């Protein structure tokens, strides 16, 4: 038996106008004109043969029957929206948007994405590479990867991995055979990230007073410094996220095994987790992948230098 219903556009227009109490706000939500909302509501009232609103000077007031009908419609539209989101997450339309810094994305996440794509072929990832922290209230972002101490308010926070900095260079680096102690690094070309404070802190942790002025190029992105190290241009300070894979592949070596604790990477999200099951699937995958990675990449306690 065919369902007898008014036009869907008329129902949507009435429900939006009823929620806002004004045609103008309803028109903005549905991206149509004020006149279109008015026309659709009038069409619906003609369909029922009765008024659904009382027009007043500053807006609209629902009639008793209009209020009852609006309540039912809002519930129905909410159910349809939830069902649509669920269907998208299961049928190929789901997208997870992740905000992450370039180093984490390029040198750790991207090399492992094949596993995620194979495991979840119906979920598309939208990876935003940026050093800025995502604002979950203002941006359409589902999750973010942040580096810091984890002290952020109004977020869900999951620890990913503790970070330790250590020197790396190409196995073909000229002069590598002469590096026997941490102090020997003061005589080599050093590659710096953002400023020269990271190397200064590393030397202090290694028990060597760093000179007031450290020479070498400064890169605004750690990824660039590590790339330069792979090409034999100097020695960079790196960590497991940016260098472990290259060390395993023989593209980088660790000339001095002194590991200095820094902060950590965290997976963060809005305070109320989204109902989208695709976001939960990606989160579970990332946490599981990182847990396995930590067992290989975290240095042993005897290698870690205390600051």
VOPAGU-2260 file (C-alpha; in pm, 1 decimal, decimal comma):
REM VOPAGU-2260
SITE   aa  ch    i         X         Y         Z
SITE  UNK   A    0       0,0       0,0       0,0
SITE  UNK   A    1     146,8     334,1    -106,9
SITE  UNK   A    2     218,2     587,7     164,8
SITE  UNK   A    3      17,1     905,4     134,1
SITE  UNK   A    4     245,8    1195,4     223,1
SITE  UNK   A    5     281,0    1564,5     142,5
SITE  UNK   A    6     588,5    1675,6     -49,4
SITE  UNK   A    7     914,9    1617,8     133,6
SITE  UNK   A    8    1023,6    1975,4      63,0
SITE  UNK   A    9     710,7    2105,4     230,9
SITE  UNK   A   10     771,1    1884,1     534,4
SITE  UNK   A   11    1132,7    1997,2     565,2
SITE  UNK   A   12    1036,5    2362,3     530,3
SITE  UNK   A   13     766,1    2337,1     795,7
SITE  UNK   A   14     985,9    2144,9    1041,7
SITE  UNK   A   15    1273,3    2393,8    1009,2
SITE  UNK   A   16    1042,1    2695,2    1039,6
SITE  UNK   A   17     879,9    2539,5    1344,5
SITE  UNK   A   18    1214,8    2485,6    1513,7
SITE  UNK   A   19    1335,5    2840,4    1451,9
SITE  UNK   A   20    1002,0    3018,8    1479,4
SITE  UNK   A   21    1097,1    3224,1    1172,4
SITE  UNK   A   22    1100,3    3165,8     799,0
SITE  UNK   A   23    1433,8    3346,8     747,6
SITE  UNK   A   24    1638,9    3110,8     967,2
SITE  UNK   A   25    1470,1    2807,4     812,3
SITE  UNK   A   26    1554,3    2939,9     465,9
SITE  UNK   A   27    1918,1    2980,7     565,8
SITE  UNK   A   28    1941,5    2624,5     699,3
SITE  UNK   A   29    1784,8    2473,1     387,4
SITE  UNK   A   30    1967,7    2709,1     151,8
SITE  UNK   A   31    1650,2    2837,9     -13,5
SITE  UNK   A   32    1470,5    3171,3     -16,9
SITE  UNK   A   33    1236,1    3309,4     246,1
SITE  UNK   A   34     960,7    3300,4     -17,9
SITE  UNK   A   35    1022,8    2930,3     -84,0
SITE  UNK   A   36     977,5    2844,4     285,0
SITE  UNK   A   37     658,0    3050,6     302,2
SITE  UNK   A   38     525,6    2883,0     -12,8
SITE  UNK   A   39     600,0    2530,9     115,3
SITE  UNK   A   40     435,7    2598,1     452,2
SITE  UNK   A   41     128,6    2739,1     279,2
SITE  UNK   A   42     121,4    2428,1      57,6
SITE  UNK   A   43     127,0    2205,2     364,9
SITE  UNK   A   44    -149,3    2401,7     533,5
SITE  UNK   A   45    -361,2    2369,3     220,9
SITE  UNK   A   46    -291,2    1995,0     216,5
SITE  UNK   A   47    -430,5    1961,6     571,1
SITE  UNK   A   48    -695,7    2229,1     532,5
SITE  UNK   A   49    -593,9    2402,6     854,4
SITE  UNK   A   50    -336,8    2647,8     987,7
SITE  UNK   A   51     -15,0    2516,6    1139,0
SITE  UNK   A   52     115,2    2859,8    1245,8
SITE  UNK   A   53     -26,0    3178,9    1380,3
SITE  UNK   A   54     161,6    3469,2    1222,7
SITE  UNK   A   55     265,6    3733,0    1475,4
SITE  UNK   A   56     460,4    4054,6    1437,7
SITE  UNK   A   57     804,2    3911,9    1521,9
SITE  UNK   A   58     772,2    3553,4    1410,2
SITE  UNK   A   59     555,5    3246,0    1416,7
SITE  UNK   A   60     364,5    3061,6    1686,2
SITE  UNK   A   61     270,2    2700,1    1629,1
SITE  UNK   A   62     -92,1    2598,7    1666,8
SITE  UNK   A   63    -159,4    2304,9    1896,7
SITE  UNK   A   64    -185,8    2069,5    1598,6
SITE  UNK   A   65     122,4    2225,3    1437,3
SITE  UNK   A   66     327,9    2171,8    1754,2
SITE  UNK   A   67     220,9    1808,4    1772,6
SITE  UNK   A   68     303,4    1749,9    1404,7
SITE  UNK   A   69     639,4    1928,4    1433,6
SITE  UNK   A   70     741,4    1703,9    1725,1
SITE  UNK   A   71     675,7    1392,5    1518,6
SITE  UNK   A   72     853,0    1529,6    1211,3
SITE  UNK   A   73    1164,2    1634,6    1405,2
SITE  UNK   A   74    1194,4    1288,1    1553,3
SITE  UNK   A   75    1149,6    1131,7    1209,7
SITE  UNK   A   76    1411,7    1355,2    1045,4
SITE  UNK   A   77    1656,8    1286,9    1330,0
SITE  UNK   A   78    1607,6     913,4    1280,6
SITE  UNK   A   79    1664,1     946,9     905,6
SITE  UNK   A   80    1982,3    1148,2     962,5
SITE  UNK   A   81    2117,1     887,7    1205,6
SITE  UNK   A   82    2029,7     602,6     970,2
SITE  UNK   A   83    2198,2     784,6     682,1
SITE  UNK   A   84    2519,0     838,0     881,6
SITE  UNK   A   85    2520,1     473,4     983,3
SITE  UNK   A   86    2464,4     360,9     624,6
SITE  UNK   A   87    2747,9     583,2     502,2
SITE  UNK   A   88    2988,2     435,0     752,7
SITE  UNK   A   89    2903,9      83,1     632,7
SITE  UNK   A   90    2850,7     127,9     262,1
SITE  UNK   A   91    3142,6     328,3     133,2
SITE  UNK   A   92    3041,4     685,5     206,7
SITE  UNK   A   93    3220,1     728,6     541,3
SITE  UNK   A   94    3498,9     982,4     573,4
SITE  UNK   A   95    3725,4    1041,5     873,5
SITE  UNK   A   96    3905,2    1375,6     886,5
SITE  UNK   A   97    4234,1    1376,3    1075,8
SITE  UNK   A   98    4445,6    1680,5    1164,2
SITE  UNK   A   99    4813,4    1590,7    1209,0
SITE  UNK   A  100    5156,9    1749,5    1182,3
SITE  UNK   A  101    5359,4    1684,9     867,2
SITE  UNK   A  102    5631,5    1477,6    1030,0
SITE  UNK   A  103    5390,4    1230,8    1189,0
SITE  UNK   A  104    5184,9    1207,1     870,0
SITE  UNK   A  105    5469,2    1171,0     619,4
SITE  UNK   A  106    5713,8     953,4     809,9
SITE  UNK   A  107    5489,5     731,8    1023,0
SITE  UNK   A  108    5123,2     737,6     921,8
SITE  UNK   A  109    5143,2     732,4     541,3
SITE  UNK   A  110    5377,4     428,7     526,1
SITE  UNK   A  111    5121,1     232,9     731,0
SITE  UNK   A  112    4802,3     345,0     559,6
SITE  UNK   A  113    4798,2      44,3     329,8
SITE  UNK   A  114    4702,1    -173,1     624,6
SITE  UNK   A  115    4414,0      55,8     716,4
SITE  UNK   A  116    4287,3      79,0     357,1
SITE  UNK   A  117    4293,4    -297,8     325,4
SITE  UNK   A  118    4120,0    -349,0     660,8
SITE  UNK   A  119    3858,1     -73,6     608,7
SITE  UNK   A  120    3803,4     -29,8     232,6
SITE  UNK   A  121    3477,0     159,8     287,8
SITE  UNK   A  122    3632,5     438,9     495,3
SITE  UNK   A  123    3801,8     734,2     326,9
SITE  UNK   A  124    4061,8     931,6     520,2
SITE  UNK   A  125    4091,8    1307,2     481,4
SITE  UNK   A  126    4436,8    1389,8     622,2
SITE  UNK   A  127    4500,9    1756,0     698,9
SITE  UNK   A  128    4874,5    1812,9     744,0
SITE  UNK   A  129    4928,4    2120,0     960,5
SITE  UNK   A  130    5132,8    2228,5    1264,5
SITE  UNK   A  131    4827,7    2406,5    1406,3
SITE  UNK   A  132    4603,4    2239,8    1662,8
SITE  UNK   A  133    4255,7    2162,0    1532,1
SITE  UNK   A  134    3962,0    2352,4    1680,4
SITE  UNK   A  135    3692,5    2086,2    1698,3
SITE  UNK   A  136    3420,5    2344,3    1758,6
SITE  UNK   A  137    3501,8    2552,8    1452,8
SITE  UNK   A  138    3646,8    2297,9    1208,1
SITE  UNK   A  139    3505,0    1984,7    1046,0
SITE  UNK   A  140    3770,7    1760,7    1201,7
SITE  UNK   A  141    3702,0    1425,4    1368,7
SITE  UNK   A  142    4037,3    1351,8    1532,8
SITE  UNK   A  143    4377,1    1513,0    1577,0
SITE  UNK   A  144    4729,4    1399,0    1657,7
SITE  UNK   A  145    4908,3    1640,6    1891,6
SITE  UNK   A  146    5258,5    1659,0    2031,8
SITE  UNK   A  147    5287,5    1794,0    2384,1
SITE  UNK   A  148    5230,7    1711,2    2749,1
SITE  UNK   A  149    4867,0    1604,5    2711,9
SITE  UNK   A  150    4737,8    1889,1    2928,3
SITE  UNK   A  151    4448,1    2008,0    2711,7
SITE  UNK   A  152    4096,9    2087,4    2831,5
SITE  UNK   A  153    3763,2    1981,4    2682,4
SITE  UNK   A  154    3906,3    1698,7    2471,2
SITE  UNK   A  155    3909,6    1321,7    2471,3
SITE  UNK   A  156    4278,9    1226,8    2494,7
SITE  UNK   A  157    4453,5     895,5    2426,8
SITE  UNK   A  158    4827,5     856,1    2474,9
SITE  UNK   A  159    5004,5     730,8    2162,4
SITE  UNK   A  160    5379,5     720,6    2226,9
SITE  UNK   A  161    5648,3     883,7    2440,8
SITE  UNK   A  162    5915,8    1057,9    2237,2
SITE  UNK   A  163    6293,7    1046,2    2281,4
SITE  UNK   A  164    6529,0    1247,7    2063,5
SITE  UNK   A  165    6851,7    1096,5    1931,0
SITE  UNK   A  166    7105,4    1181,7    1658,5
SITE  UNK   A  167    7080,1    1026,9    1312,7
SITE  UNK   A  168    7280,2    1049,9     993,2
SITE  UNK   A  169    7336,6     869,0     667,7
SITE  UNK   A  170    7554,8     556,3     684,0
SITE  UNK   A  171    7758,2     729,1     410,2
SITE  UNK   A  172    7805,5    1047,0     611,7
SITE  UNK   A  173    8161,3    1172,0     572,8
SITE  UNK   A  174    8337,2    1151,6     906,8
SITE  UNK   A  175    8099,7     899,9    1064,6
SITE  UNK   A  176    8393,1     674,2    1154,0
SITE  UNK   A  177    8542,2     953,1    1366,3
SITE  UNK   A  178    8235,7     990,3    1590,9
SITE  UNK   A  179    8308,0     799,1    1910,3
SITE  UNK   A  180    8152,3    1018,6    2180,3
SITE  UNK   A  181    7874,4    1273,6    2209,6
SITE  UNK   A  182    8136,0    1548,5    2225,2
SITE  UNK   A  183    8255,6    1451,5    1877,7
SITE  UNK   A  184    7923,0    1572,2    1738,1
SITE  UNK   A  185    8026,0    1929,8    1817,2
SITE  UNK   A  186    8280,4    1898,3    1537,2
SITE  UNK   A  187    8027,1    1781,7    1275,7
SITE  UNK   A  188    7765,0    1964,2    1064,7
SITE  UNK   A  189    7444,5    1974,2    1271,4
SITE  UNK   A  190    7095,2    2006,7    1123,2
SITE  UNK   A  191    6850,3    2202,6    1338,2
SITE  UNK   A  192    6471,4    2206,1    1368,6
SITE  UNK   A  193    6298,7    2546,6    1411,6
SITE  UNK   A  194    6578,1    2680,0    1633,2
SITE  UNK   A  195    6897,3    2547,1    1786,6
SITE  UNK   A  196    6758,5    2478,6    2133,0
SITE  UNK   A  197    6690,6    2109,0    2068,1
SITE  UNK   A  198    7054,4    2028,0    2005,2
SITE  UNK   A  199    7160,9    2242,6    2301,4
SITE  UNK   A  200    6925,3    2045,2    2529,2
SITE  UNK   A  201    7051,9    1715,1    2389,9
SITE  UNK   A  202    7415,1    1803,0    2460,4
SITE  UNK   A  203    7328,8    1903,2    2817,2
SITE  UNK   A  204    7146,1    1572,1    2869,1
SITE  UNK   A  205    7448,5    1389,1    2729,4
SITE  UNK   A  206    7666,0    1563,5    2988,6
SITE  UNK   A  207    7838,3    1802,2    2747,8
SITE  UNK   A  208    7816,0    2181,0    2787,0
SITE  UNK   A  209    7703,0    2306,3    2448,9
SITE  UNK   A  210    7879,0    2610,2    2307,2
SITE  UNK   A  211    7688,4    2937,3    2308,2
SITE  UNK   A  212    7664,8    2927,8    1930,8
SITE  UNK   A  213    7582,9    2609,5    1739,0
SITE  UNK   A  214    7639,0    2618,2    1364,6
SITE  UNK   A  215    7429,8    2457,3    1092,9
SITE  UNK   A  216    7115,4    2515,2     885,9
SITE  UNK   A  217    6777,4    2555,3    1056,2
SITE  UNK   A  218    6467,0    2385,5     913,7
SITE  UNK   A  219    6113,7    2486,1    1006,1
SITE  UNK   A  220    6001,8    2123,3     981,9
SITE  UNK   A  221    6173,0    1824,6    1143,6
SITE  UNK   A  222    6090,6    1615,9     837,6
SITE  UNK   A  223    6318,3    1835,7     625,0
SITE  UNK   A  224    6605,4    1802,1     871,9
SITE  UNK   A  225    6573,3    1421,9     869,8
SITE  UNK   A  226    6555,0    1420,2     489,3
SITE  UNK   A  227    6875,4    1624,1     477,7
SITE  UNK   A  228    7040,7    1376,7     715,9
SITE  UNK   A  229    6941,9    1086,8     488,6
SITE  UNK   A  230    7120,2    1266,0     205,4
SITE  UNK   A  231    7441,8    1289,5     400,5
SITE  UNK   A  232    7423,9    1663,1     462,8
SITE  UNK   A  233    7472,4    1648,6     838,3
SITE  UNK   A  234    7343,9    1502,2    1162,2
SITE  UNK   A  235    6986,3    1565,4    1274,9
SITE  UNK   A  236    6802,3    1506,5    1597,3
SITE  UNK   A  237    6513,3    1271,3    1528,6
SITE  UNK   A  238    6281,6    1033,7    1712,8
SITE  UNK   A  239    6101,0     705,1    1658,3
SITE  UNK   A  240    5818,2     862,8    1459,8
SITE  UNK   A  241    6044,1    1042,1    1212,9
SITE  UNK   A  242    6342,0     808,1    1192,8
SITE  UNK   A  243    6271,1     451,5    1308,2
SITE  UNK   A  244    6161,3     322,6     967,8
SITE  UNK   A  245    6465,2     475,9     797,2
SITE  UNK   A  246    6699,1     325,7    1058,3
SITE  UNK   A  247    6539,9     -14,8    1004,2
SITE  UNK   A  248    6578,6      26,3     627,0
SITE  UNK   A  249    6945,7     121,9     658,1
SITE  UNK   A  250    6891,5     476,7     530,1
SITE  UNK   A  251    6991,2     623,6     867,1
SITE  UNK   A  252    7217,6     517,3    1150,2
SITE  UNK   A  253    7243,9     632,1    1512,5
SITE  UNK   A  254    7603,6     744,3    1568,6
SITE  UNK   A  255    7563,0     795,0    1944,3
SITE  UNK   A  256    7299,6     603,0    2141,2
SITE  UNK   A  257    7190,9     875,6    2379,3
SITE  UNK   A  258    6811,4     909,1    2399,7
SITE  UNK   A  259    6671,1    1222,2    2557,3
SITE  UNK   A  260    6305,7    1220,8    2671,6
SITE  UNK   A  261    6088,8    1493,6    2521,8
SITE  UNK   A  262    5708,6    1491,4    2539,3
SITE  UNK   A  263    5460,1    1259,5    2371,7
SITE  UNK   A  264    5211,5    1219,1    2090,3
SITE  UNK   A  265    4842,4    1198,6    2173,0
SITE  UNK   A  266    4528,4    1123,0    1976,2
SITE  UNK   A  267    4265,3    1383,7    2061,5
SITE  UNK   A  268    3903,8    1444,1    1973,4
SITE  UNK   A  269    3601,0    1648,6    2077,6
SITE  UNK   A  270    3472,1    1600,6    2433,0
SITE  UNK   A  271    3168,8    1413,2    2302,1
SITE  UNK   A  272    3283,2    1138,3    2064,8
SITE  UNK   A  273    3095,8    1140,9    1730,8
SITE  UNK   A  274    2845,4     863,8    1667,1
SITE  UNK   A  275    3011,4     788,6    1331,8
SITE  UNK   A  276    3138,3     430,9    1364,3
SITE  UNK   A  277    3409,6     502,1    1104,6
SITE  UNK   A  278    3579,3     739,4    1350,5
SITE  UNK   A  279    3578,7     466,7    1616,6
SITE  UNK   A  280    3721,7     217,7    1366,0
SITE  UNK   A  281    4008,4     449,6    1272,0
SITE  UNK   A  282    4078,9     532,1    1636,3
SITE  UNK   A  283    4096,0     163,3    1731,5
SITE  UNK   A  284    4321,6      91,3    1433,7
SITE  UNK   A  285    4562,4     376,0    1515,7
SITE  UNK   A  286    4586,5     289,2    1885,6
SITE  UNK   A  287    4647,1     -77,3    1804,1
SITE  UNK   A  288    4907,6       4,6    1540,0
SITE  UNK   A  289    5091,1     237,2    1774,8
SITE  UNK   A  290    5087,2     -16,6    2058,2
SITE  UNK   A  291    5265,8    -269,6    1837,5
SITE  UNK   A  292    5507,4      -3,1    1713,0
SITE  UNK   A  293    5606,4      99,7    2066,6
SITE  UNK   A  294    5729,8    -249,5    2147,6
SITE  UNK   A  295    5991,0    -210,4    1871,2
SITE  UNK   A  296    6068,5     159,4    1877,0
SITE  UNK   A  297    6092,2     265,9    2242,1
SITE  UNK   A  298    6458,3     260,1    2357,4
SITE  UNK   A  299    6562,1      45,3    2650,6
SITE  UNK   A  300    6583,0     214,9    2993,3
SITE  UNK   A  301    6961,5     198,4    3001,0
SITE  UNK   A  302    6978,4     397,3    2675,6
SITE  UNK   A  303    6761,4     680,7    2801,7
SITE  UNK   A  304    6948,1     980,8    2937,3
SITE  UNK   A  305    6769,8    1169,0    3215,6
SITE  UNK   A  306    6736,4    1542,0    3171,1
